[in-house]
Amino acid sequence: MELVTGATGYVGGRLIERLVSEGRPVRALARDPSRLSDVAGIEPVAGDLVRDSGLEAALDGVETAYYLVHSMEPAAGANGDFGARDRTAARNFARAAQAAGVERIVYLGGIMPRGARTSVHLASRLEVEEILLEAAPSSTALRGSIIVGASSSPFRILVRLVERLRFLPFPAWRDHRTQPIFERDAMEYLARTPSVPGAAGRSLDIGGPDVLSYGEMIEGIAEVMGVGRMPIRLGLSQTPTASAVVAGVVGQPVELVRPLMESLEYDLLPRPDARASDVYGIRGHRFDRAVEHALREWERTEELAAR
């Protein structure tokens, strides 16, 4: 039995579809199981990681548990900010997984910048990774950058900026680089992990084949969309102010946008000695192909005005 936490989220939902398509028994954990997608073959179970409820039943008989829970919003009360919520949830899950004898936890976090400095958002991801790997020594942490998919929040923010702004402001982070990964490739890594011995007990970085600056990513999206946009280069990052502006343009809460934009202030590139592609043998799709596929899927249910 495999457990997927964060089952009502973007990555959790796509992973469940992938696992079920292979005939693998899946249990899906959600605070409100009624919100789960109508996928035949899954066992829904109610549970709350922060409140430490329902975890014993959820983990009963589970060999592999996918941990796909992230708190992006500030939390009220004693739990403090989203980092405190993530820490509490991870510790509760780690204790329950140890008690249940779970063999492997598979965690999807974020690629870390090289050097001492990092964003609060990425530091929280690393903290959760350390908690989970300590709980089950055979666990695997996969660190990724931007996932290119129709329902991926970072990708949707970039598309909305291209769609709604004729003049694109490029702050100082425009030249920082990363390796975005196609949604299908990210699911491939997650789904394969329990059967890859070389991934056990390791933290590995996943990414697509293209190394791109954030400015090049935005220009590439505009090219695939077939729209002309004028870049305006700015000398400063101005993340707090820019986050509020971007949130207004794309129609997303600033609490979601600000941590994502703070992560743009660094190069986020896979570690040379921790590339998951070397362990899994996955080549991955080029960025332009990934964008084309994501936009086609987007337009099946939602119009893009710029296309």
BELSULBEL-V880073 format. One record per residue. N is the residue number from 1. PHI is phi in whole degrees, 0 to 359 (* if undefined). PSI is psi in radians with two decimals (NA if undefined). OMEGA is omega in degrees with one decimal (999 if undefined). Layout:
N:PHI:PSI:OMEGA + N:PHI:PSI:OMEGA
This chain:
1:*:2.39:176.6 + 2:244:2.34:179.0 + 3:256:2.35:174.4 + 4:244:1.99:172.5 + 5:271:2.84:-175.3 + 6:65:0.60:-171.1 + 7:292:-0.39:178.9 + 8:269:-0.02:178.9 + 9:275:3.08:-177.7 + 10:299:-1.01:-176.8 + 11:293:-0.75:-179.5 + 12:301:-0.76:179.6 + 13:296:-0.75:179.9 + 14:292:-0.65:179.0 + 15:293:-0.72:178.6 + 16:301:-0.78:177.9 + 17:302:-0.73:-178.8 + 18:294:-0.81:-177.5 + 19:295:-0.75:-179.5 + 20:296:-0.63:-179.9 + 21:297:-0.39:177.6 + 22:267:0.05:179.4 + 23:77:0.37:-178.3 + 24:272:2.35:179.6 + 25:293:2.19:-173.4 + 26:233:2.30:170.9 + 27:250:2.29:-175.0 + 28:248:2.13:-178.6 + 29:261:2.27:178.2 + 30:209:2.61:175.4 + 31:297:-0.62:177.5 + 32:233:1.62:-176.2 + 33:300:-0.34:178.7 + 34:294:-0.30:179.4 + 35:273:-0.07:-179.2 + 36:293:2.53:176.8 + 37:298:2.61:-177.9 + 38:281:1.35:-179.7 + 39:249:2.10:179.6 + 40:293:2.48:174.3 + 41:98:0.04:177.4 + 42:254:2.65:176.2 + 43:254:1.85:-179.5 + 44:283:2.54:177.5 + 45:214:2.45:-179.1 + 46:271:2.44:177.8 + 47:188:2.73:-179.6 + 48:226:1.99:-175.6 + 49:291:-0.65:-178.6 + 50:290:-0.71:179.5 + 51:275:-0.09:179.0 + 52:60:0.86:-179.6 + 53:237:2.44:174.9 + 54:79:0.04:-173.7 + 55:286:-0.61:-179.6 + 56:299:-0.82:179.2 + 57:293:-0.68:-177.8 + 58:296:-0.61:-174.1 + 59:265:-0.05:-179.0 + 60:297:2.11:178.5 + 61:77:0.17:-177.4 + 62:272:2.30:175.1 + 63:265:-0.72:179.5 + 64:236:2.28:178.5 + 65:240:2.16:175.7 + 66:270:2.13:-179.3 + 67:256:1.83:-174.6 + 68:233:0.71:-176.2 + 69:252:2.21:175.3 + 70:222:2.40:176.3 + 71:256:1.97:-179.2 + 72:262:-0.35:-176.3 + 73:266:2.63:174.6 + 74:297:2.49:-178.9 + 75:260:2.60:178.8 + 76:268:2.89:172.0 + 77:75:-2.65:-170.7 + 78:290:-0.33:-175.6 + 79:282:-0.20:176.8 + 80:72:-2.38:-174.8 + 81:272:-3.03:-175.8 + 82:295:-0.51:177.8 + 83:296:-0.70:178.1 + 84:293:-0.66:177.2 + 85:296:-0.77:178.9 + 86:298:-0.72:-179.3 + 87:295:-0.78:179.4 + 88:297:-0.81:-178.9 + 89:298:-0.76:-178.1 + 90:295:-0.72:-179.9 + 91:294:-0.73:177.8 + 92:298:-0.75:-178.8 + 93:292:-0.71:-179.6 + 94:299:-0.78:179.0 + 95:298:-0.79:-178.4 + 96:294:-0.67:-180.0 + 97:294:-0.72:176.8 + 98:298:-0.78:-179.5 + 99:297:-0.59:-178.6 + 100:276:-0.13:-179.7 + 101:73:0.55:178.1 + 102:297:2.28:-176.2 + 103:283:-0.68:-175.9 + 104:214:2.34:170.0 + 105:254:2.33:176.5 + 106:248:2.08:-175.0 + 107:242:2.40:174.5 + 108:250:1.95:178.9 + 109:242:-2.65:-176.2 + 110:240:2.54:174.3 + 111:299:2.41:-176.8 + 112:262:2.49:174.9 + 113:290:2.62:177.7 + 114:279:2.30:-175.7 + 115:117:3.11:-173.0 + 116:280:-0.56:-174.0 + 117:278:2.53:174.0 + 118:201:2.98:178.3 + 119:278:2.80:176.4 + 120:300:-0.68:179.9 + 121:301:-0.88:-178.2 + 122:288:-0.60:177.9 + 123:298:-0.65:177.2 + 124:295:-0.70:177.8 + 125:300:-0.74:-179.5 + 126:294:-0.69:179.6 + 127:298:-0.76:177.6 + 128:298:-0.75:178.5 + 129:304:-0.82:-177.7 + 130:296:-0.68:178.7 + 131:297:-0.77:-175.8 + 132:287:-0.71:179.8 + 133:294:-0.57:177.5 + 134:290:-0.56:-177.0 + 135:290:-0.66:-178.8 + 136:224:1.80:-173.2 + 137:302:-0.39:179.8 + 138:271:0.14:-176.9 + 139:289:2.91:179.3 + 140:227:2.28:173.1 + 141:252:2.14:175.0 + 142:256:2.21:178.6 + 143:253:2.18:-178.9 + 144:233:2.88:175.3 + 145:259:-2.43:-178.3 + 146:289:2.22:174.1 + 147:270:2.24:179.3 + 148:268:1.84:-179.3 + 149:199:2.73:-174.8 + 150:299:-0.47:-177.6 + 151:250:0.14:178.9 + 152:284:2.13:-176.2 + 153:302:-0.83:179.3 + 154:298:-0.72:179.3 + 155:295:-0.72:-179.8 + 156:296:-0.63:178.2 + 157:297:-0.78:179.8 + 158:296:-0.73:180.0 + 159:296:-0.75:-179.7 + 160:296:-0.63:177.0 + 161:297:-0.78:178.8 + 162:295:-0.69:-177.3 + 163:293:-0.68:-166.7 + 164:255:-0.20:-179.4 + 165:242:2.09:176.8 + 166:286:-0.57:176.1 + 167:249:2.09:-174.4 + 168:260:1.97:175.8 + 169:287:2.21:179.2 + 170:249:1.71:177.8 + 171:294:-3.07:-175.3 + 172:298:-0.43:-179.2 + 173:286:0.01:-176.8 + 174:301:-0.50:-174.7 + 175:268:-0.08:176.8 + 176:288:2.57:-170.6 + 177:246:2.72:174.4 + 178:205:-3.14:176.9 + 179:233:1.54:179.6 + 180:299:2.64:-176.6 + 181:234:2.39:178.4 + 182:294:2.46:-178.7 + 183:309:-0.81:-177.9 + 184:297:-0.62:178.9 + 185:290:-0.68:176.9 + 186:298:-0.75:177.7 + 187:295:-0.59:178.6 + 188:297:-0.78:178.1 + 189:298:-0.84:-178.1 + 190:298:-0.82:-176.1 + 191:294:-0.62:-177.8 + 192:282:-0.39:-169.0 + 193:308:-0.80:-178.2 + 194:299:-0.37:-177.8 + 195:255:0.20:179.2 + 196:250:1.74:-177.2 + 197:302:-0.62:-177.0 + 198:291:-0.17:179.5 + 199:266:-0.19:-177.2 + 200:294:2.33:177.6 + 201:71:0.38:-174.8 + 202:232:2.75:169.2 + 203:251:2.10:-173.9 + 204:232:2.62:-178.5 + 205:257:2.30:177.5 + 206:250:2.52:179.2 + 207:191:2.84:176.5 + 208:281:3.13:-176.4 + 209:283:-0.25:-174.0 + 210:260:2.24:171.4 + 211:266:2.02:-173.8 + 212:228:2.54:169.1 + 213:282:2.83:179.7 + 214:295:-0.58:175.7 + 215:296:-0.73:178.3 + 216:294:-0.60:177.4 + 217:297:-0.81:-179.1 + 218:295:-0.75:177.9 + 219:296:-0.64:178.2 + 220:294:-0.68:176.8 + 221:296:-0.76:178.4 + 222:299:-0.66:179.3 + 223:295:-0.80:179.4 + 224:295:-0.61:178.6 + 225:285:-0.26:178.3 + 226:75:0.58:-179.3 + 227:238:2.59:176.1 + 228:264:2.24:180.0 + 229:228:2.43:-178.2 + 230:265:1.99:177.6 + 231:285:2.45:175.5 + 232:239:1.98:-175.5 + 233:276:2.21:178.7 + 234:251:2.65:-175.9 + 235:275:-0.30:-176.0 + 236:237:2.79:177.1 + 237:281:-0.78:177.1 + 238:49:0.82:-173.1 + 239:300:-0.80:-178.7 + 240:301:-0.81:179.6 + 241:290:-0.77:-179.0 + 242:297:-0.62:-180.0 + 243:298:-0.73:179.5 + 244:294:-0.70:179.2 + 245:294:-0.83:-179.4 + 246:298:-0.73:179.5 + 247:301:-0.71:178.3 + 248:293:-0.67:-178.5 + 249:292:-0.77:-173.6 + 250:268:-0.13:178.4 + 251:73:0.62:178.2 + 252:240:2.67:178.3 + 253:299:2.43:-179.8 + 254:297:-0.48:178.2 + 255:296:-0.46:175.4 + 256:276:-0.73:-174.0 + 257:289:-0.72:-173.2 + 258:299:-0.86:178.9 + 259:299:-0.62:179.0 + 260:293:-0.73:-179.7 + 261:290:-0.57:176.7 + 262:298:-0.55:179.6 + 263:288:-0.28:179.2 + 264:283:-0.12:-174.6 + 265:277:0.21:-179.3 + 266:220:2.76:163.3 + 267:289:2.24:177.3 + 268:240:1.53:-174.8 + 269:239:2.53:179.0 + 270:303:2.50:175.4 + 271:291:2.34:-178.0 + 272:303:-0.57:-177.5 + 273:263:0.18:-177.4 + 274:220:0.62:179.1 + 275:279:2.10:-179.4 + 276:297:-0.52:-179.2 + 277:300:-0.54:178.9 + 278:289:-0.46:-177.7 + 279:269:-0.67:-174.4 + 280:265:-0.38:-177.2 + 281:73:0.50:179.2 + 282:262:2.18:-178.5 + 283:276:-0.79:178.0 + 284:91:2.79:-178.0 + 285:268:2.57:175.9 + 286:295:2.72:-174.6 + 287:300:-0.78:-176.5 + 288:295:-0.65:177.8 + 289:293:-0.69:178.9 + 290:297:-0.75:179.3 + 291:296:-0.78:178.8 + 292:303:-0.80:-179.1 + 293:295:-0.77:-178.3 + 294:297:-0.71:-179.7 + 295:291:-0.64:176.5 + 296:298:-0.75:178.7 + 297:294:-0.71:178.5 + 298:305:-0.82:-173.3 + 299:285:-0.13:174.7 + 300:291:-0.47:-176.7 + 301:236:-0.20:-172.8 + 302:210:2.29:-177.9 + 303:283:2.46:171.4 + 304:254:1.99:-172.3 + 305:296:-0.49:-175.2 + 306:278:-0.14:-174.9 + 307:271:NA:999
